[in-house]
Amino acid sequence: MILNRSVPSNHLVPHLYYENVAEALTWISQTFGFKEHYRFALPDGQLHGAMIYLGDVWVMLKSISRLTASPAKLGATTQSLMIFVSDIEAHYNGSKSAGALIVEELFETEYGERQYSVVDMENHLWQFSQHVKDVDPTAWGATLADRS
């Protein structure tokens, strides 16, 4: 496995909000290869959330609440997820053949990643990436913070 000082692989669990969690769960699983860990419903039986994973990456899909909105409703993407995969070419080809809207074609960054970007049915931005070489952040213009 290639380690890259410019893009650390840390773990967190983002929560993405959808108008239709069931539709999102099906689409994300079929398009990106995520697996369902569990799901839970509201008292009325409506799917309220689902925990999904792809390798070591975990994402919670949740239904809209009074404090949240889907990017499709806002008319803008408010964040993106960068997910690391072991074979970016295969993942890209799988997403493309599943009909995903690729908004940034597969390319290699100056900071050592090969990646592409796609939006889902509610306009959440997903970036998939693979470390391809180790690049010192200063080599592409970053300034390292003083850690003293």
JODAPE-V310916 format. One line per field, one symbol per residue. burial: 1 if it has 16 or more other ideal C-beta (glycine too) atoms within 10 Angstrom, else 0. A space follows every 10 residues. Layout:
burial = ???
This chain:
burial = 0001011000 0000011101 1001101100 1101000000 0000001111 1101001010 1110000001 1100000000 0011100100 1101110001 0000010000 1111111111 1111111111 1000100000 00000000
